[in-house]
Amino acid sequence: MEFERRRHDHSHMNIAPLVDVVFLLLLFFMLTSHLMQEPAIKIKLPESKTAESQKDDIKTIYISKEGDIFYKDVKVSLRDLQGMIKGSLKGDESDFVRIKADKESDVGVLVSVIDEVRLAGVKNYSIMTERRY
């Protein structure tokens, strides 16, 4: 007597190659995401809990909504700004400049002002904002 062999059709799928592909894609995107960072302007803000600032010691640049630039409450042009900042610097690491720009002012003017501040030799500057409640 001859017995008929049963055929066993396996209905499961081997997912090992799929896991390998997913792992390689994950690795690829993790490595390339660090290489594609947007350029940014680095701002170094001072850190202190007990420091008291003196109003005469802090230089402030204001940018109005229309794009007018004021340094120490005097209206200046963009090309004269660097010279005025250099004239009021002490020449040491404690030089600090605040930039207060209107929220509707042009970003290009703000970036140009930051460039002039950096070209004047100021390493410590901050862009002031208002706290949102």
Backbone as JSON, one array per atom type, in Angstrom:
{
  "sequence": "MEFERRRHDHSHMNIAPLVDVVFLLLLFFMLTSHLMQEPAIKIKLPESKTAESQKDDIKTIYISKEGDIFYKDVKVSLRDLQGMIKGSLKGDESDFVRIKADKESDVGVLVSVIDEVRLAGVKNYSIMTERRY",
  "N": [[0.81, -1.15, 0.0], [0.46, 2.12, -0.83], [1.24, 5.19, 0.53], [0.04, 8.45, 0.45], [1.89, 11.37, 0.3], [1.72, 14.18, 2.34], [1.48, 17.5, 1.41], [3.04, 20.28, 2.67], [2.29, 23.47, 2.81], [3.92, 26.27, 3.6], [2.83, 29.14, 5.1], [4.01, 31.36, 6.17], [6.08, 34.29, 6.14], [9.4, 35.11, 5.41], [10.94, 37.53, 7.24], [13.43, 38.55, 7.68], [15.15, 39.72, 5.62], [13.66, 42.06, 5.16], [13.81, 43.38, 7.62], [16.53, 43.92, 7.63], [16.73, 45.75, 5.51], [15.14, 47.88, 6.46], [16.62, 48.6, 8.72], [19.01, 49.5, 7.5], [18.03, 51.71, 6.06], [17.16, 53.33, 8.18], [19.62, 53.81, 9.44], [20.94, 55.18, 7.38], [19.35, 57.57, 7.15], [19.7, 58.62, 9.7], [22.43, 59.24, 9.75], [22.71, 61.06, 7.61], [21.06, 63.14, 8.36], [22.42, 64.65, 10.24], [24.31, 65.86, 8.69], [22.97, 67.64, 7.09], [22.29, 70.21, 8.21], [20.73, 73.34, 8.75], [22.19, 76.51, 8.02], [23.02, 78.79, 10.63], [22.89, 81.68, 12.73], [25.05, 82.03, 15.3], [24.52, 82.75, 18.65], [25.84, 83.93, 21.55], [24.83, 84.0, 24.7], [25.1, 85.72, 27.79], [25.43, 84.11, 30.97], [24.05, 84.29, 34.09], [22.91, 84.43, 37.42], [22.89, 86.3, 39.4], [23.91, 88.67, 38.46], [24.12, 92.18, 38.0], [23.14, 94.61, 35.79], [24.47, 97.61, 34.42], [23.0, 100.52, 33.23], [24.36, 102.42, 31.65], [26.51, 101.0, 30.73], [25.69, 99.15, 28.87], [25.32, 98.69, 25.47], [22.89, 99.44, 23.06], [21.17, 98.52, 20.15], [18.62, 99.59, 18.07], [16.1, 98.52, 15.84], [13.77, 99.76, 13.73], [10.34, 99.36, 12.6], [10.21, 100.3, 10.02], [12.79, 99.95, 9.18], [14.74, 101.63, 10.04], [17.75, 102.39, 11.8], [18.92, 102.67, 15.07], [21.41, 103.7, 17.28], [22.34, 103.82, 20.53], [20.19, 105.6, 20.96], [20.49, 107.34, 18.8], [19.98, 108.05, 15.44], [21.4, 106.13, 12.89], [23.16, 105.25, 9.87], [23.48, 102.13, 8.08], [26.08, 101.7, 7.12], [27.58, 103.4, 8.73], [27.34, 102.32, 11.19], [29.15, 100.32, 12.11], [31.54, 101.79, 12.59], [30.68, 103.5, 14.64], [30.14, 101.65, 16.65], [32.69, 100.55, 17.06], [33.98, 102.82, 18.06], [32.92, 103.07, 20.6], [33.7, 100.9, 22.05], [35.37, 99.03, 24.63], [37.36, 97.28, 24.15], [37.87, 94.79, 25.24], [36.94, 91.51, 26.5], [34.53, 92.0, 27.77], [32.79, 93.54, 26.33], [29.55, 94.13, 25.19], [26.59, 93.91, 23.3], [23.23, 94.77, 22.76], [20.51, 93.88, 20.68], [17.59, 95.17, 19.56], [14.9, 94.48, 17.73], [12.07, 95.37, 15.82], [9.16, 93.33, 15.54], [8.02, 93.26, 13.05], [9.95, 94.15, 11.37], [12.36, 94.02, 8.67], [14.02, 90.98, 8.03], [16.39, 90.84, 6.68], [17.61, 93.31, 7.21], [18.12, 93.0, 9.92], [19.98, 90.85, 9.89], [22.05, 92.13, 8.51], [22.73, 94.1, 10.37], [23.66, 92.48, 12.46], [25.9, 91.41, 11.2], [27.46, 93.75, 10.94], [27.89, 94.31, 13.64], [29.43, 92.11, 14.42], [31.64, 92.47, 12.71], [32.66, 94.75, 13.82], [33.96, 93.79, 15.99], [32.71, 92.8, 18.22], [31.98, 90.17, 20.3], [30.12, 89.22, 22.05], [26.78, 89.36, 21.97], [23.24, 89.94, 21.9], [19.92, 89.15, 20.83], [17.12, 90.77, 21.6], [13.98, 89.81, 22.97], [10.44, 89.77, 23.66], [8.76, 88.41, 26.46], [6.35, 85.92, 26.1], [3.13, 85.68, 27.32]],
  "CA": [[0.0, 0.0, 0.0], [1.24, 3.33, -1.01], [0.66, 6.34, 1.23], [0.24, 9.71, -0.22], [2.58, 12.35, 1.16], [1.05, 15.46, 2.48], [2.29, 18.69, 1.1], [2.88, 21.34, 3.67], [2.57, 24.82, 2.3], [4.16, 27.2, 4.71], [2.24, 30.42, 4.77], [4.69, 32.47, 6.82], [7.01, 35.0, 5.28], [10.69, 35.39, 6.06], [11.06, 38.98, 7.31], [14.81, 38.95, 7.97], [15.64, 40.72, 4.66], [12.93, 43.3, 5.36], [14.39, 44.03, 8.79], [17.84, 44.45, 7.23], [16.53, 46.95, 4.68], [14.65, 48.94, 7.33], [17.75, 49.03, 9.55], [19.91, 50.28, 6.66], [17.38, 53.0, 5.8], [17.23, 54.09, 9.42], [21.01, 54.23, 9.61], [21.22, 56.2, 6.36], [18.72, 58.84, 7.49], [20.31, 59.15, 10.93], [23.74, 59.81, 9.43], [22.6, 62.21, 6.72], [20.35, 64.26, 9.0], [23.41, 65.49, 10.92], [25.08, 66.57, 7.69], [22.13, 68.6, 6.4], [21.77, 71.21, 9.12], [20.59, 74.67, 8.19], [23.12, 77.48, 8.61], [22.38, 79.64, 11.61], [23.73, 82.66, 13.39], [25.25, 81.6, 16.68], [24.44, 83.84, 19.61], [26.3, 83.52, 22.86], [24.22, 84.84, 25.71], [25.74, 85.58, 29.1], [24.65, 83.37, 31.96], [24.27, 84.71, 35.45], [21.69, 84.55, 38.21], [22.98, 87.42, 40.34], [24.56, 89.83, 37.85], [23.35, 93.4, 37.85], [23.66, 95.37, 34.66], [24.4, 99.05, 34.53], [22.4, 101.01, 32.01], [25.35, 103.14, 30.84], [27.5, 100.05, 30.25], [25.13, 98.29, 27.82], [25.04, 99.37, 24.21], [21.69, 98.87, 22.48], [20.85, 98.89, 18.78], [17.2, 99.44, 17.81], [15.71, 98.48, 14.44], [12.34, 100.08, 13.68], [9.51, 98.63, 11.65], [10.53, 100.81, 8.68], [14.17, 99.6, 8.85], [15.67, 102.63, 10.58], [18.66, 101.84, 12.81], [19.28, 103.63, 16.11], [22.45, 103.22, 18.2], [22.33, 104.71, 21.7], [19.13, 106.58, 20.7], [20.87, 108.23, 17.7], [19.75, 107.39, 14.16], [22.62, 105.95, 12.11], [23.01, 104.41, 8.68], [24.09, 100.81, 8.23], [27.53, 101.76, 6.88], [28.22, 104.13, 9.83], [27.12, 101.6, 12.45], [30.38, 99.64, 12.54], [32.44, 102.79, 13.14], [30.16, 103.98, 15.92], [30.32, 100.6, 17.65], [34.13, 100.48, 17.38], [34.34, 103.99, 18.85], [32.43, 102.98, 21.98], [34.15, 99.65, 22.67], [36.49, 99.03, 25.57], [38.42, 96.47, 23.56], [38.11, 93.55, 25.97], [35.9, 90.49, 26.37], [33.28, 92.4, 28.44], [31.93, 94.31, 25.42], [28.27, 93.45, 24.99], [25.64, 94.73, 22.55], [21.87, 94.25, 22.65], [19.83, 94.26, 19.45], [16.13, 95.12, 19.71], [14.29, 94.69, 16.42], [10.62, 95.27, 15.75], [8.8, 92.02, 15.0], [7.64, 93.41, 11.66], [11.07, 94.67, 10.59], [12.91, 93.11, 7.67], [15.05, 90.09, 8.56], [17.64, 91.18, 6.01], [18.23, 94.41, 7.95], [18.61, 92.42, 11.17], [21.2, 90.1, 9.59], [23.09, 93.11, 8.18], [23.16, 94.73, 11.63], [24.47, 91.49, 13.17], [27.19, 91.37, 10.51], [28.23, 94.95, 11.31], [28.3, 94.15, 15.04], [30.53, 91.14, 14.45], [32.81, 93.09, 12.06], [33.2, 95.75, 14.75], [34.77, 93.09, 16.99], [31.9, 92.39, 19.37], [31.74, 88.73, 20.32], [28.96, 88.95, 22.91], [25.61, 90.16, 21.63], [21.99, 89.18, 22.02], [18.74, 89.7, 20.18], [16.14, 90.84, 22.67], [12.6, 89.46, 22.66], [9.52, 89.94, 24.77], [8.21, 87.15, 26.97], [4.96, 85.68, 25.73], [2.38, 85.2, 28.48]],
  "C": [[0.89, 1.25, 0.0], [0.5, 4.5, -0.34], [0.98, 7.63, 0.48], [0.87, 10.71, 0.76], [1.8, 13.65, 1.2], [2.0, 16.6, 2.13], [1.98, 19.74, 2.16], [3.26, 22.66, 3.03], [2.72, 25.74, 3.5], [3.66, 28.57, 4.3], [2.92, 31.58, 5.5], [5.75, 33.03, 5.89], [8.29, 35.26, 6.05], [10.91, 36.9, 6.04], [12.48, 39.44, 7.62], [15.35, 39.93, 6.93], [14.94, 42.07, 4.81], [13.48, 44.07, 6.56], [15.74, 44.63, 8.45], [17.68, 45.74, 6.42], [16.06, 48.12, 5.54], [15.78, 49.47, 8.21], [18.71, 49.88, 8.72], [19.32, 51.64, 6.31], [17.43, 53.9, 7.03], [18.63, 54.63, 9.64], [21.37, 55.33, 8.62], [20.63, 57.55, 6.74], [19.29, 59.45, 8.78], [21.64, 59.82, 10.61], [23.61, 61.06, 8.57], [21.87, 63.39, 7.37], [21.32, 65.17, 9.74], [24.21, 66.31, 9.92], [24.28, 67.67, 7.0], [21.51, 69.62, 7.35], [21.73, 72.56, 8.43], [21.63, 75.59, 8.81], [22.38, 78.41, 9.56], [23.39, 80.62, 12.17], [23.84, 82.24, 14.85], [25.29, 82.82, 17.58], [24.85, 83.31, 20.96], [25.74, 84.49, 23.89], [24.94, 84.66, 27.04], [24.82, 84.86, 30.08], [25.03, 83.83, 33.36], [22.94, 84.83, 36.16], [21.71, 85.8, 39.09], [23.59, 88.67, 39.74], [23.59, 90.99, 37.75], [23.96, 94.2, 36.71], [23.5, 96.85, 34.93], [23.94, 99.59, 33.19], [23.42, 101.7, 31.11], [26.33, 102.18, 30.17], [27.0, 99.23, 29.06], [24.79, 99.13, 26.61], [23.87, 98.68, 23.54], [21.48, 99.42, 21.08], [19.36, 98.59, 18.57], [16.97, 99.42, 16.3], [14.19, 98.69, 14.4], [11.64, 99.25, 12.62], [9.85, 99.04, 10.21], [11.96, 100.47, 8.26], [15.18, 100.63, 9.3], [16.48, 102.02, 11.72], [19.04, 102.95, 13.77], [20.31, 102.98, 17.02], [22.58, 104.24, 19.31], [21.39, 105.89, 21.46], [19.49, 107.61, 19.64], [20.67, 107.46, 16.4], [21.05, 107.34, 13.37], [22.29, 105.14, 10.86], [23.75, 103.1, 8.92], [25.6, 100.89, 8.05], [28.27, 102.52, 7.98], [28.14, 103.36, 11.14], [28.39, 100.96, 12.97], [31.36, 100.62, 13.17], [31.98, 103.31, 14.49], [30.34, 102.94, 17.02], [31.79, 100.5, 18.05], [34.56, 101.64, 18.26], [33.91, 103.89, 20.31], [32.87, 101.7, 22.69], [35.3, 99.88, 23.64], [37.66, 98.23, 25.02], [38.73, 95.2, 24.31], [36.91, 92.62, 25.8], [34.56, 90.91, 26.99], [32.38, 93.24, 27.55], [30.69, 93.5, 25.08], [27.31, 94.41, 24.29], [24.29, 94.01, 22.53], [21.28, 94.74, 21.35], [18.33, 94.07, 19.69], [15.5, 95.48, 18.38], [12.78, 94.54, 16.54], [10.25, 93.96, 15.08], [8.37, 92.09, 13.55], [8.76, 93.99, 10.8], [11.62, 93.58, 9.67], [14.04, 92.28, 8.28], [16.4, 90.4, 7.93], [18.37, 92.32, 6.71], [18.83, 93.89, 9.25], [19.92, 91.66, 10.95], [22.34, 91.04, 9.24], [23.62, 93.79, 9.43], [24.03, 93.75, 12.42], [25.84, 91.37, 12.53], [28.06, 92.56, 10.89], [28.71, 94.88, 12.75], [29.5, 93.21, 15.14], [31.8, 91.7, 13.8], [33.44, 94.16, 12.94], [34.02, 95.11, 15.86], [34.01, 92.66, 18.22], [31.62, 90.9, 19.26], [30.49, 88.37, 21.12], [27.83, 89.91, 22.54], [24.38, 89.29, 21.78], [20.9, 89.92, 21.27], [17.62, 89.63, 21.21], [14.74, 90.5, 22.14], [11.74, 89.77, 23.87], [8.98, 88.57, 25.18], [6.73, 87.06, 26.63], [4.24, 85.09, 26.94], [1.21, 84.38, 28.07]]
}
